[in-house]
Amino acid sequence: MVDHAQQLADRVWHRYDRKERLIRYAVLLGTLMLVFWAVRDIDIFWPWVWDAPNQMSNLAARMWPPSPAGLSNILNALLETVHIATLATFLTIFLALPVAYIAAQNTTPNRACLWLGRFILVSSRSVNTIIWALLFVAIFGPGVLAGILAIVFRSIGFIGKLMGEAIEEIDRRPVEAMEATGASKAKEVAYAIVPQVMPAFFAIVILRWDINIRESTVLGLVGAGGIGVILQGAIDTFAWPTVATILIAIIILVLIGEAITSLLRSKVL
């Protein structure tokens, strides 16, 4: 009877065997140790953490009710923010598409161009928009131009990478058919590659425009134009009701942008 029970116990199914369980426990323990090490080394002042709910409620009380003063300036700054995002997205298209072409394995002229294209894409994505904005503010001075260029240099990596992947996934048969007829490279791109990637192109550009609107709202914090300039000024002068109005305006702008992009993507895809 005991042997029969032991046999049944041996036949119980386990998702992981003993070795796999030990490995999982070791990984979990290592992760916990890493998290503990990171929390200990960043030197958090815990009394401020415990007091954060009180500070947040106090700040919310000072922000309520939102002030309508300067609403026209806020709306003008929001419009400027949309212009920054739109112009930057438009300019990015002309810069990102050639990079995507040379960064795709099936269209790049040679290995040197392939690695050049991928280097550009990685460099663009590795630097945050705020860092690009700080750089261009130092070069061109505060203003909208620095914000547009910051968004452009950040967006190249995003659009270029996704478009490069879309190019790599195309059906090669139309390209090979045009090669067999002796068509030029330009005609191959125009008639065999472009029609296949157009849906992806529109979807990627619309998505990036939506992202750029969100990123444009904070560029003013470093002097690169947009609604962030007014927001920073209101924070510096402790005009908390105005800060609340600006935050509400930003949320509404983002929601409108989300609705527009969802509608456009539904039409494209």
C-alpha positions in Angstrom: 0.0 0.0 0.0 2.8 2.3 0.9 4.6 1.5 -2.4 1.4 2.2 -4.3 1.1 5.7 -2.6 4.7 6.4 -3.3 4.3 5.5 -7.0 1.2 7.9 -7.2 3.3 10.7 -5.5 6.1 10.1 -8.0 3.6 10.5 -10.8 2.3 13.9 -9.7 2.9 16.4 -12.5 5.1 19.4 -11.7 5.6 22.3 -14.0 9.3 22.5 -13.2 11.7 19.8 -12.1 14.0 20.2 -9.0 16.8 21.8 -11.0 14.6 24.3 -12.7 13.0 25.3 -9.4 16.4 25.8 -7.8 17.4 28.0 -10.8 14.2 30.1 -10.5 14.7 30.6 -6.8 18.3 31.6 -7.3 17.2 34.1 -10.0 14.5 35.5 -7.7 17.0 35.8 -4.8 19.5 37.5 -7.1 16.9 40.0 -8.3 15.8 40.8 -4.7 19.4 41.4 -3.7 20.0 43.6 -6.7 16.8 45.7 -5.9 17.9 46.0 -2.3 21.4 47.1 -3.4 19.9 49.7 -5.8 17.5 51.1 -3.2 20.3 51.3 -0.6 22.7 53.1 -2.9 20.4 55.8 -4.3 20.2 57.3 -0.8 16.5 57.9 -0.5 15.5 60.3 2.3 12.7 58.2 3.7 11.1 60.8 6.0 10.2 62.8 2.8 8.8 59.6 1.3 6.5 59.0 4.3 5.5 62.7 4.2 4.7 62.7 0.5 0.9 62.1 0.8 0.6 65.1 3.1 2.6 67.3 0.7 0.6 66.1 -2.3 -2.7 66.9 -0.6 -1.4 70.3 0.5 -0.3 71.1 -3.1 -3.6 69.9 -4.5 -5.4 72.2 -2.1 -3.3 75.2 -3.3 -4.0 74.3 -6.9 -7.8 74.2 -6.5 -9.7 75.9 -8.0 -7.9 76.3 -11.3 -7.4 79.9 -12.4 -8.7 81.0 -15.8 -6.3 84.0 -15.8 -4.0 84.0 -18.8 -6.1 81.4 -20.6 -5.5 83.0 -24.0 -1.7 82.7 -23.5 -2.2 79.1 -22.5 -4.2 78.3 -25.6 -1.6 80.1 -27.8 1.2 78.0 -26.1 -0.8 74.8 -26.8 -1.1 75.7 -30.4 2.6 76.3 -30.5 3.1 72.9 -29.0 1.0 71.3 -31.7 3.0 73.2 -34.4 6.3 72.0 -32.9 5.1 68.4 -33.0 3.6 68.6 -36.5 6.6 70.4 -38.1 9.0 68.0 -36.4 7.1 64.9 -37.6 6.9 66.3 -41.1 10.7 67.0 -41.3 11.5 63.7 -39.7 9.9 61.8 -42.6 12.4 63.2 -45.1 15.4 62.3 -42.9 14.2 59.0 -41.5 13.1 57.2 -44.7 16.6 57.3 -46.4 18.1 56.0 -43.1 15.5 53.2 -42.9 16.3 52.2 -46.5 20.0 51.8 -45.8 19.3 50.2 -42.4 17.2 47.4 -43.9 19.1 44.3 -44.7 17.3 43.7 -48.0 17.7 47.2 -49.4 21.0 48.5 -48.1 23.7 49.0 -50.8 26.4 47.4 -48.7 27.5 46.5 -45.2 29.0 49.9 -44.5 25.7 51.6 -45.3 23.9 49.1 -43.2 26.0 49.8 -40.1 25.9 53.5 -40.7 22.1 53.5 -40.9 21.9 51.4 -37.7 24.3 53.7 -35.9 22.2 56.7 -36.7 19.0 54.9 -35.5 20.7 53.8 -32.3 22.2 57.2 -31.7 18.9 58.9 -32.2 17.0 56.6 -29.8 19.7 56.6 -27.1 19.5 60.3 -26.4 16.3 61.6 -24.7 14.3 64.4 -26.2 15.1 66.7 -23.3 18.9 66.1 -23.8 18.5 66.9 -27.5 16.6 70.1 -26.5 19.3 71.2 -24.0 21.9 70.7 -26.8 20.0 72.7 -29.4 19.1 75.4 -26.9 22.8 75.8 -26.3 23.4 76.0 -30.0 20.5 78.1 -31.3 19.3 79.7 -28.1 15.9 79.3 -26.4 12.9 79.1 -28.7 10.8 76.9 -31.0 13.6 76.0 -33.4 15.5 74.2 -30.7 12.3 72.3 -29.8 11.6 71.3 -33.4 15.1 70.0 -33.9 15.1 68.1 -30.6 11.9 66.3 -31.7 13.3 65.6 -35.1 16.5 64.1 -33.9 14.6 61.9 -31.4 12.0 60.8 -34.0 14.5 59.7 -36.6 15.4 56.6 -34.6 11.8 55.7 -34.0 10.4 56.1 -37.5 13.6 54.8 -39.1 13.7 51.7 -37.1 10.1 50.7 -37.5 10.2 51.6 -41.2 13.4 49.6 -41.7 11.7 46.6 -40.1 8.7 47.0 -42.3 11.0 47.1 -45.4 12.7 43.9 -44.2 9.3 42.1 -44.0 8.1 42.9 -47.6 7.4 40.2 -50.1 10.5 39.9 -52.3 8.7 38.5 -55.3 7.6 41.9 -56.7 11.1 43.2 -56.3 12.6 40.2 -58.1 10.0 40.5 -60.9 11.1 44.1 -61.5 14.8 43.1 -61.3 14.1 40.5 -64.0 12.7 43.2 -66.3 15.8 45.4 -65.8 14.0 48.1 -63.9 16.2 50.7 -62.1 16.5 50.9 -58.4 14.3 53.9 -58.2 11.5 52.1 -60.0 11.9 49.1 -57.7 11.5 51.3 -54.7 8.6 53.2 -56.2 6.6 50.3 -57.6 7.7 47.2 -55.5 8.6 48.4 -52.1 6.6 51.6 -51.4 3.1 50.1 -52.1 3.9 47.3 -49.6 5.1 49.6 -46.7 2.6 52.5 -47.2 0.1 51.2 -44.5 2.9 50.7 -42.0 4.3 54.1 -43.0 1.1 56.0 -42.2 0.5 54.1 -39.0 4.1 54.8 -37.8 3.9 58.5 -38.7 0.6 59.0 -37.0 1.8 57.2 -33.9 4.9 59.3 -33.8 3.0 62.5 -34.2 0.9 61.5 -31.1 4.1 60.8 -29.2 5.6 64.1 -30.3 2.7 66.1 -29.0 3.2 64.6 -25.6 7.0 65.2 -25.7 6.5 68.8 -26.9 4.6 69.7 -23.8 7.8 69.4 -21.7 10.3 71.0 -24.0 9.6 74.4 -22.6 11.0 73.3 -19.2 14.4 73.7 -20.8 13.6 76.7 -22.9 12.7 75.0 -26.2 9.2 76.5 -26.7 5.7 75.2 -26.2 3.4 75.1 -23.2 6.2 74.0 -21.0 7.6 77.6 -20.9 4.4 78.9 -19.3 4.2 75.9 -17.0 7.8 76.5 -15.8 7.0 80.2 -15.2 3.9 79.4 -13.2 5.8 76.9 -11.0 8.7 79.3 -10.4 6.2 82.0 -9.3 4.2 79.6 -7.2 1.0 80.3 -9.2 -0.5 77.0 -8.4 -4.0 77.7 -9.7 -2.5 78.6 -13.0 -0.4 75.4 -12.9 -3.6 73.4 -12.4 -5.2 75.1 -15.5 -2.1 74.4 -17.6 -2.1 70.7 -16.5 -5.7 70.3 -17.4 -5.1 72.0 -20.8 -2.2 69.6 -21.4 -4.4 66.6 -20.5 -7.2 67.8 -22.8 -4.6 68.3 -25.6 -3.2 64.8 -25.2 -6.7 63.3 -25.2 -7.6 65.1 -28.4 -4.4 63.9 -30.0 -5.2 60.4 -28.9 -8.7 60.6 -30.4 -7.4 62.0 -33.7 -4.6 59.4 -34.0 -7.0 56.5 -33.2 -9.4 57.7 -35.8 -6.6 58.1 -38.4 -5.1 54.7 -37.6 -8.6 53.1 -38.0 -8.8 54.6 -41.5 -5.3 53.5 -42.5 -5.2 50.0 -41.0 
